[in-house]
Amino acid sequence: MATTLVIGNKNYSSWSLRPWLLLRHHGVAFDEVRLLLDTPGFAAQVARWSPSHRVPVLHHGDLVVWDSLAICEYVNERWLDGKGWPADIGLRAVARSAAAEMHSGFSALRSQLPMNLRRQPRLPHWDAHADADIARVQQLWRDLRSRHGGPYLCGDHFGIVDAMFAPVCARLRSYGVPLDATGTAYLHAIFALPAMKEWETAALAETERVASDEA
């Protein structure tokens, strides 16, 4: 069955990065369709692919899976033999909790530090609410790595929880956010991934601009 992942601009689409990175890192073959965000044609194009009219969305044969975390779960069950999560039941529950918290929370971090891989660090512009989100992210990273070491959040295997936090790494680096030792090491581990380097190279080559993410 054909597998197609529909994504947005690589420079901006944090939600698209998550399943793309999981698929690419684990060597799952797929076709990629990129739709340009914040353009007149986006609404008409995305309606052909996504019931939610949002990206990312995965097509596998006749099956359509939308939402980044749902796509990651399907990838895990279909192609990764469950290895997208830790084998230990306790660590797996904690990793799922962290991934779910990332999926539904951190609104100040998302809104005030939108993903923009082309952005160069400047003077901080975010407020105390975003600072609280940044502190919570680093606490989660310390807690997870303390349970099983590194270089990733649950040991030496890149999984779904790492895919969920990869766009946060992009945000923190682009905005020059000061990090503790654990955060710095984890950010370096994510950007050392060949798949992450591939995404970043493509993002930096894009010429389209989304004004709301460039402010």
Sine and cosine of phi, psi and omega as CSV:
sin_phi,cos_phi,sin_psi,cos_psi,sin_omega,cos_omega
0.00,0.00,0.64,-0.77,0.03,-1.00
-0.93,0.36,0.61,-0.79,0.03,-1.00
-0.85,-0.53,0.83,-0.55,-0.02,-1.00
-0.75,-0.66,0.77,-0.64,0.10,-0.99
-0.94,-0.34,0.85,-0.53,0.01,-1.00
-0.99,-0.15,0.82,-0.58,-0.10,-0.99
-0.77,-0.64,0.12,-0.99,0.14,-0.99
-0.99,-0.16,-0.24,-0.97,0.05,-1.00
-0.83,0.56,0.71,-0.71,-0.03,-1.00
-0.94,0.33,-0.43,0.90,0.02,-1.00
-0.94,0.35,-0.49,0.87,-0.16,-0.99
-0.89,-0.45,-0.46,0.89,-0.23,-0.97
-0.99,0.11,1.00,0.01,-0.01,-1.00
-0.90,0.44,-0.61,0.79,0.00,-1.00
-0.91,0.42,-0.61,0.79,-0.01,-1.00
-0.93,0.36,-0.57,0.82,-0.03,-1.00
-0.85,0.52,-0.61,0.79,-0.14,-0.99
-0.86,0.51,-0.88,0.48,-0.01,-1.00
-0.94,0.35,-0.53,0.85,0.04,-1.00
-0.86,0.51,-0.72,0.69,-0.03,-1.00
-0.91,0.42,-0.66,0.75,0.02,-1.00
-0.89,0.46,-0.72,0.70,0.01,-1.00
-0.89,0.46,-0.76,0.65,-0.09,-1.00
-0.92,0.39,-0.69,0.72,-0.02,-1.00
-0.87,0.50,-0.62,0.79,-0.06,-1.00
-1.00,-0.05,0.16,0.99,0.15,-0.99
0.95,0.30,0.42,0.91,0.04,-1.00
-0.99,0.12,0.82,-0.57,-0.03,-1.00
-0.97,0.26,0.70,-0.72,0.06,-1.00
-0.37,-0.93,0.42,-0.91,0.15,-0.99
-1.00,0.00,0.51,-0.86,-0.05,-1.00
-0.89,-0.46,0.75,-0.66,0.13,-0.99
-0.87,-0.50,0.84,-0.55,-0.03,-1.00
-0.95,-0.31,0.84,-0.55,0.06,-1.00
-0.95,-0.32,0.69,-0.72,-0.09,-1.00
-0.99,0.14,0.86,-0.50,-0.02,-1.00
-0.93,0.36,0.47,-0.88,0.13,-0.99
0.84,0.54,0.63,0.77,0.07,-1.00
-0.84,-0.55,0.36,-0.93,-0.03,-1.00
-0.86,0.52,-0.54,0.84,-0.06,-1.00
-1.00,0.05,-0.11,0.99,-0.10,-0.99
-0.87,0.49,-0.73,0.68,-0.08,-1.00
-0.86,0.51,-0.69,0.72,0.00,-1.00
-0.93,0.36,-0.63,0.78,-0.01,-1.00
-0.94,0.35,-0.70,0.71,-0.08,-1.00
-0.94,0.35,-0.46,0.89,0.02,-1.00
-0.89,0.46,-0.44,0.90,0.03,-1.00
-0.95,0.31,-0.41,0.91,-0.14,-0.99
-0.94,-0.34,-0.61,0.79,-0.24,-0.97
-0.84,-0.54,0.82,-0.58,0.05,-1.00
-0.91,0.41,-0.41,0.91,0.03,-1.00
-1.00,0.00,-0.13,0.99,-0.06,-1.00
0.89,0.46,0.52,0.86,0.05,-1.00
-0.72,-0.70,0.32,-0.95,0.12,-0.99
-0.92,-0.39,0.46,-0.89,0.11,0.99
-1.00,0.10,0.27,-0.96,0.14,-0.99
-0.54,-0.84,0.65,-0.76,-0.02,-1.00
-0.94,-0.33,0.74,-0.67,0.14,-0.99
-0.92,-0.38,0.82,-0.57,0.07,-1.00
-0.76,-0.65,0.98,-0.20,-0.17,-0.99
0.88,0.47,-0.79,-0.61,0.02,-1.00
-1.00,0.05,-0.10,1.00,-0.04,-1.00
-0.99,0.12,0.69,-0.73,0.08,-1.00
-0.86,-0.51,0.81,-0.59,0.01,-1.00
-0.83,-0.56,0.86,-0.51,0.04,-1.00
-0.91,-0.41,0.26,-0.96,-0.09,-1.00
0.99,0.11,0.77,-0.64,-0.12,-0.99
-0.88,0.48,-0.67,0.74,-0.03,-1.00
-0.94,0.34,-0.62,0.78,0.05,-1.00
-0.89,0.46,-0.63,0.78,0.04,-1.00
-0.90,0.44,-0.70,0.72,0.03,-1.00
-0.87,0.50,-0.66,0.76,0.03,-1.00
-0.90,0.43,-0.65,0.76,0.02,-1.00
-0.91,0.40,-0.69,0.73,0.06,-1.00
-0.85,0.53,-0.68,0.73,0.00,-1.00
-0.87,0.49,-0.70,0.71,-0.05,-1.00
-0.98,0.22,-0.56,0.83,-0.07,-1.00
-0.99,0.17,-0.68,0.73,-0.18,-0.98
-0.86,-0.52,-0.36,0.93,-0.14,-0.99
-0.97,-0.22,0.01,1.00,0.02,-1.00
0.82,0.57,0.60,0.80,0.05,-1.00
0.99,0.16,0.01,1.00,-0.10,-0.99
-0.98,0.18,0.03,1.00,0.09,-1.00
-0.95,0.32,-0.28,0.96,0.07,-1.00
-0.87,-0.50,0.38,-0.92,0.05,-1.00
-0.87,0.49,0.49,-0.87,0.01,-1.00
-0.95,0.33,-0.57,0.82,-0.01,-1.00
-0.94,0.35,0.77,-0.64,-0.11,-0.99
-0.90,0.44,-0.61,0.79,0.01,-1.00
-0.94,0.35,-0.74,0.68,0.02,-1.00
-0.90,0.44,-0.59,0.81,0.03,-1.00
-0.89,0.45,-0.65,0.76,0.02,-1.00
-0.90,0.43,-0.65,0.76,0.01,-1.00
-0.92,0.38,-0.67,0.74,0.02,-1.00
-0.89,0.46,-0.65,0.76,0.05,-1.00
-0.91,0.42,-0.61,0.79,0.04,-1.00
-0.89,0.46,-0.69,0.72,0.01,-1.00
-0.90,0.43,-0.68,0.74,0.01,-1.00
-0.90,0.44,-0.67,0.75,0.01,-1.00
-0.92,0.40,-0.62,0.78,0.05,-1.00
-0.89,0.45,-0.66,0.75,0.05,-1.00
-0.90,0.43,-0.63,0.77,-0.07,-1.00
-0.91,0.41,-0.55,0.83,-0.14,-0.99
-0.93,-0.37,-0.19,0.98,-0.14,-0.99
-0.88,-0.48,-0.35,-0.94,0.07,-1.00
0.87,0.50,0.71,0.71,-0.07,-1.00
-0.91,0.41,-0.59,0.81,0.00,-1.00
-0.92,0.39,-0.67,0.74,0.04,-1.00
-0.88,0.47,-0.70,0.72,-0.02,-1.00
-0.88,0.47,-0.73,0.68,-0.13,-0.99
-0.97,0.23,-0.57,0.82,-0.09,-1.00
-1.00,-0.05,-0.33,0.94,0.04,-1.00
-0.77,-0.64,0.91,0.42,-0.01,-1.00
-0.89,0.46,0.51,-0.86,-0.03,-1.00
-0.91,0.42,0.77,-0.64,0.00,-1.00
-0.38,-0.93,1.00,-0.06,-0.11,-0.99
-0.92,0.38,-0.35,0.94,0.04,-1.00
-0.98,0.18,-0.26,0.96,-0.11,-0.99
-0.93,0.36,0.64,-0.76,0.08,-1.00
-0.98,-0.22,0.61,-0.79,-0.03,-1.00
-0.84,0.55,0.70,-0.72,0.07,-1.00
-0.73,-0.68,-0.17,-0.99,0.04,-1.00
-0.86,0.51,0.65,-0.76,0.02,-1.00
-0.84,0.54,0.65,-0.76,0.00,-1.00
-0.82,-0.58,-0.01,1.00,-0.11,-0.99
-1.00,0.01,0.22,-0.97,-0.11,-0.99
-0.96,-0.27,-0.15,-0.99,-0.07,-1.00
-0.91,0.41,-0.49,0.87,0.02,-1.00
-0.91,0.40,-0.68,0.74,0.06,-1.00
-0.92,0.38,-0.61,0.79,0.07,-1.00
-0.86,0.51,-0.63,0.78,0.03,-1.00
-0.91,0.42,-0.65,0.76,0.07,-1.00
-0.88,0.47,-0.69,0.72,0.00,-1.00
-0.88,0.47,-0.65,0.76,0.03,-1.00
-0.91,0.43,-0.64,0.77,0.00,-1.00
-0.92,0.39,-0.65,0.76,0.05,-1.00
-0.85,0.53,-0.73,0.69,-0.03,-1.00
-0.92,0.39,-0.56,0.83,0.08,-1.00
-0.90,0.44,-0.69,0.72,0.05,-1.00
-0.86,0.51,-0.70,0.71,0.00,-1.00
-0.89,0.45,-0.67,0.74,0.03,-1.00
-0.89,0.45,-0.69,0.72,-0.03,-1.00
-0.89,0.46,-0.71,0.70,-0.05,-1.00
-0.93,0.37,-0.72,0.70,-0.04,-1.00
-0.93,0.37,-0.47,0.89,0.03,-1.00
-0.93,0.37,-0.38,0.92,0.00,-1.00
-0.98,0.18,-0.50,0.87,-0.14,-0.99
-0.55,-0.84,0.31,0.95,0.01,-1.00
0.94,0.34,-0.40,-0.92,-0.03,-1.00
-0.76,-0.65,-0.27,-0.96,0.16,0.99
-0.99,0.14,-0.23,0.97,-0.02,-1.00
-0.99,-0.16,-0.06,-1.00,-0.15,-0.99
-0.94,0.33,-0.40,0.92,0.00,-1.00
-0.80,-0.60,0.59,0.80,0.07,-1.00
0.93,-0.37,-0.62,-0.79,-0.11,-0.99
-0.99,-0.13,0.22,0.98,-0.05,-1.00
-0.88,-0.48,0.86,-0.52,0.05,-1.00
-0.96,0.28,0.82,-0.57,-0.07,-1.00
-0.73,-0.69,-0.26,-0.97,-0.08,-1.00
-0.89,0.46,-0.65,0.76,-0.02,-1.00
-0.89,0.46,-0.57,0.82,0.06,-1.00
-0.94,0.35,-0.65,0.76,0.05,-1.00
-0.87,0.49,-0.60,0.80,0.00,-1.00
-0.93,0.38,-0.53,0.85,-0.05,-1.00
-1.00,-0.10,-0.12,0.99,-0.01,-1.00
-0.84,0.54,-0.68,0.73,0.04,-1.00
-0.90,0.43,-0.47,0.88,0.07,-1.00
-0.91,0.41,-0.66,0.75,0.08,-1.00
-0.85,0.53,-0.67,0.74,0.02,-1.00
-0.89,0.46,-0.68,0.73,0.02,-1.00
-0.89,0.46,-0.76,0.65,-0.08,-1.00
-0.89,0.46,-0.62,0.79,0.02,-1.00
-0.95,0.32,-0.70,0.71,-0.05,-1.00
-0.89,0.46,-0.56,0.83,-0.05,-1.00
-1.00,-0.10,0.04,1.00,0.05,-1.00
0.91,0.42,0.61,0.80,-0.03,-1.00
-0.96,0.29,0.79,-0.61,0.06,-1.00
-0.90,0.43,0.71,-0.70,-0.04,-1.00
-0.82,-0.57,0.40,-0.91,0.11,-0.99
-0.98,0.22,0.00,-1.00,-0.09,-1.00
-0.89,0.46,-0.64,0.77,0.01,-1.00
-0.91,0.41,-0.71,0.71,0.00,-1.00
-0.89,0.46,-0.66,0.75,0.01,-1.00
-0.89,0.45,-0.70,0.71,0.00,-1.00
-0.91,0.42,-0.65,0.76,-0.02,-1.00
-0.93,0.38,-0.68,0.74,0.03,-1.00
-0.85,0.52,-0.68,0.73,0.02,-1.00
-0.89,0.45,-0.62,0.79,0.00,-1.00
-0.90,0.43,-0.66,0.75,0.00,-1.00
-0.91,0.41,-0.71,0.71,-0.04,-1.00
-0.97,0.25,-0.17,0.98,0.11,-0.99
-0.99,0.11,-0.22,0.98,0.01,-1.00
-0.90,0.43,0.75,-0.66,0.05,-1.00
-0.82,0.57,-0.62,0.78,0.00,-1.00
-0.92,0.40,-0.62,0.79,0.03,-1.00
-0.93,0.38,-0.63,0.78,0.05,-1.00
-0.89,0.46,-0.63,0.78,0.01,-1.00
-0.90,0.44,-0.72,0.70,0.02,-1.00
-0.88,0.48,-0.73,0.69,-0.05,-1.00
-0.89,0.46,-0.68,0.73,0.02,-1.00
-0.86,0.52,-0.70,0.72,0.02,-1.00
-0.92,0.39,-0.62,0.78,0.00,-1.00
-0.89,0.45,-0.69,0.72,-0.04,-1.00
-0.94,0.35,-0.36,0.93,0.02,-1.00
-1.00,0.10,-0.24,0.97,0.01,-1.00
-0.92,0.39,0.55,-0.83,0.02,-1.00
-0.94,-0.34,-0.22,0.97,-0.02,-1.00
-0.94,0.34,0.49,-0.87,0.01,-1.00
-0.78,-0.62,0.67,-0.74,0.12,-0.99
-0.95,-0.31,0.94,-0.34,-0.18,-0.98
-0.85,0.53,-0.64,0.77,-0.06,-1.00
-0.92,0.40,-0.40,0.92,0.02,-1.00
-0.99,-0.11,0.05,1.00,0.02,-1.00
-0.95,-0.31,-0.07,1.00,-0.07,-1.00
-0.91,0.42,0.00,0.00,0.00,0.00
